[in-house]
Amino acid sequence: MTTIIECASCGRRSLRDAGPCPACGAAQVTAKSIADRGVLVSWTVIRRPPKNSAETGPYTVAVVRLGDGPTICGRIKNPEFQGPVGAALDLRAIESDVPVFEPAGSAR
């Protein structure tokens, strides 16, 4: 399970476990647990990262709709990922504030 916050003021959900709302700054937020499994909405492979990026290519960026939570951007651990839209992905880690996904059922 992953913890997110939901803002009492604007209703936005965010992949944080505490702190003010990142959208409106309101302090009244509620922590909620959500499933780590999501569905792939879209993805692309970055082969030439921006010049000021610490990352080296290639790496895969994905948009994932978490089961009962927000739709978020993150990375897929395997840069050679070629899964179809709709594929099940598991949130495995958050590295430097970036969610990292793997295909559902992959060995950790």
N, C-alpha and C positions, 0 to 999 in steps of 0.2 A: 504494500500500500504506500501511496505517496500523499503527502499533506499539501494542500493548497489553501489559499485564503479567499474568502468571498466578502466583498465590500458591502456594508449595510447601507451606504449612501448611494453608490452608483450601480451596484450589482455586479461589477466586474469580478471575474475569477482570475487568479494569478498563481503561477507555480512558485509560490513562496510558502514558508511555514510560519512567518510572523512579520510584523512591521506594518507600516501604513500602506494604504492602497496605492499602487504605482500609477493608477490612472488619475485619481482625484485628490490623493493625499489624506483622505479621511483616516482617522485612527480607529474607528469602529469597524473591525473586520472579524470574521469568524473563521476559525481553522476547520477544514473538512478533510477527511481521508477519502481518497479516490483510488480506483484500481490502477495498477501499473500497465495494464494492457490497453492498447489503442489500435486504431485503424489508419493505415497509410492513406493520406489524401492526395499528396503530390510529392515529388522528389526530383532532385537534379544533382549532377556530379559537377563539383567545382574543380576544374583542372588547373586553372591559373588564379591562385588567390590574389587578393589586393596586395599591392606592394608593401603597405604598412602592416600586413597581417603576420602574426607569428606562425601561422599554419603553413604547411606545405601541401601541395596538391598531390594526387587527387583526394577529395573527401566528398561524402554524400550528405547533402542537406535535405531534410524532409519536413513536411507539414503532417502532423499526426493529431487525429481527434481521439483524445483519451476517452475511455468507456463512459464515464459519468462526470467528466470534467471538461476543461477547456480544450480548444484546438491550439496546439503549440508548434513552434519550429524547433528543430533540434538536429542532431547528427545521427547517422546510422553508422555503427561501429565498423562495419565492413565496407570499405570504399568501392568494392566491386559489386555491391548490392544491385540487383536487377529485378526486384520484386514488383508484382503488379499493384496498381492502385487497389485499395481494399484489403491488402495483406495485413495480417495481424502482427503487431510489433509490441515488444515489451520494453518499458523504460528500465534501464539497467543502472544508470548513474547520472549524476549531474556533475560535470567537470567544468570548472571556471564559469559557472552559471549557465552552462549549455547542457540541455538534456541529451543523453546518449541512449539510442535505441538499438535493439537487435531483433531479428525475426523471432516471433513467438516460438518458444520451445527450444531455442538455441542453448547449447551448453554454456554455462557461465565460465 
